[in-house]
Amino acid sequence: KVASDKVDEANEFQLRAVAMAHRRTGVPITTHTNAFNGSGLEQQRVFMSEGVDLTRVTIGHSGDSTDLDYLMKLMDAGSVIGMDRFGARIPATTHEERCDTVAELCKRGYADRMTLSHDASAYSGRTPKRVLRERLPDFNFFHVPTRVIPALKERGVTDAQVHQMMVENPRRIFERIQPY
């Protein structure tokens, strides 16, 4: 996973190094983005200039955004988007808005280009796990299956679409590990 909340000179250097390593190994690329500044599009620009097949790139933290135009641009360019961090408290995006966004994108035919997940395994060495559990009670491995998927189904997302996002899309990402 390559991190770049913004694509400045240092992060562009890092993205280019990741692109070169990816091309030589075929290992999938997953990024960390700031969905509020559109950095996913900038990441794609850098990867394309290095010859990366964007269908092998997952633009992470896309679930922080409710901007359908931005999200569709990422997917229309070829990337999978990580609708992740369910359960995290990102003040700008509520649980309901995240679910509404995924449901609308499914309705528009994009279930084959999204993954559903969370960063529940993420932690801070500065903050004890007990404190994190108190501050983020929904930021755990049970949140997606027990709360997110039922909420998506209430919004019309089908079992087949859930299976696509939770099983088929990740499988496709990890099955394509060949250098090019």
N, C-alpha and C positions, 0 to 999 in steps of 0.2 A: 504494500500500500504506500503510495507516494503522497506526501502531504504538501499542499500549497493552497492556503486560503486566498492568496492573490498570486498572480504571475508577474513577479518582478524579476530582475536580472538573476538573482541567486536561485529562485525557484525555477526559472526557465532552464538554467543549467542543470538542475536536478531532474526536471522532466525530460530533458534531452538525454541524460545519462540513463534514465529508466527506459526510454524508448529504444536506445541502442541495446541495452541488456535484454529487453523484451524481444527485439528482432532476432537476436542471437540465440535465445533460449526458448522462446515461445510462451514463457510464463505469463499468465494474464496480468493485466494492470488494473488496479483499483485505486482510485484517487480519493483524497480528502479535499473537499471544496468548501467554499463559503457560497452557498446558494443565493445569498442576498446581493452579491456583487457580480454574479455571472461568471465566476472564475472557471466553471466547467467548460464554457465555450472557448476560453483562452487556452485551457489545457488541451482541448481538441485541436486547436490551431497548431500548437507546438507539436503534438503527436503526429498530425498529418504532415507537417513539414519534415518530419523524420521518417516518413513512410510507414507509419503504424496503421494497421487495419483497425479502424475504430470499433468494429464489431468485437474486438478483443479487449475493449476498455470499458470498465464500469466506472461511471462518474458517481462517486460516493456522496453521501449526505444530501442528495437531491431531494429527499423527503422533507427537508427543512423549508422548501419553497412551495408556494401554492400558485406560482406563475406558470400556467399551463403552456403558454407560448415558449418560454425558456425551456421547460422540460421537454416539450415536443421537438424543439430544435436540436437538443442533445440527442434524442432518440432518432430523429430523422437523419442525422449525420451518421448514424450507425451504432452509437454507444448504447449500452445497457445503463439504466440509471438505478442507483441504490436508494430505494425508499426505506431508509434505515433511521436509526436513532428513535424508533418508536419507544415511548416510555421516558425519554429524556425530556427535560423541561427546557425547551428552546422557546423563550417567551413569545417570539413572533409567530409561532406555529403551534396551534392546539392539536390535541389528539383528533378532534372532530375534523379539523381542516386537513390534517394529514390523510385521514380516511376518505374524506370527500375527494381529495385530489387523486388518490389512487383509484377510487371508484370511477371518477370521470375519465381518467386515462384508459381504464379498462373498457369503458363504454365506447371510447373512441378507437379501440382496437390496438392498444399498446401493451397488453398484458405480456406479450412475448419479448418485451424489452425492459422489464422492470424486475428487480428482486426485492423481496421484503425481508427486513431484518432489524437488528438493533445493535447497539454497541455495548451491550450489557457486560461484556467481559472487560471493557475499558475501565481503568481505574487511575487514580492519582496517587503517586507515592507520598504526596504531602497530606492526603486526607485519608483517615482510617476507613476501612470498608464499612464498619458499623455506621459511621456518619454519612457515608454515601447512601447506604440503604435507607437511612432516615430521611435524607433530603430528596432521594429519587426512588420512592417505593415501587414505581412501575418500571424501573430500569432493570429488568431481569429477564432471564431466559423463558419465563412463562407468559410474558406479556403479549407477545405476538399471537401464539396459539389460543390463549384464553380471552383476550380482549380485542385485539386488532382484527383477526379473521372473522369473528362473529359480527363485528361492526361493519366490515366490508360486505359480508353477506347480506346484512340488513340494507345495504345500499345497492344491492343488485349484482354484486360480484359473484360469479359462479364458482362452483367447486373446481371446474376445469381451469378457470383463470387463476385461482389460488394455487392449484397444483403447478401450473405453468410458472408462476412467480417464485414459488418455494422449492420446486424440484427440478423442473425441466430447464429453466434458464440457468440456474447455477451449474447443473450438469453440463450444459452446452459450453459454458465458460471454461470449465475445467477439463473438458474432453479435447479441446483444441490447443494442445500444448505441443506445437511444432515450430521450430525456427523458420524464418522466411526472409 
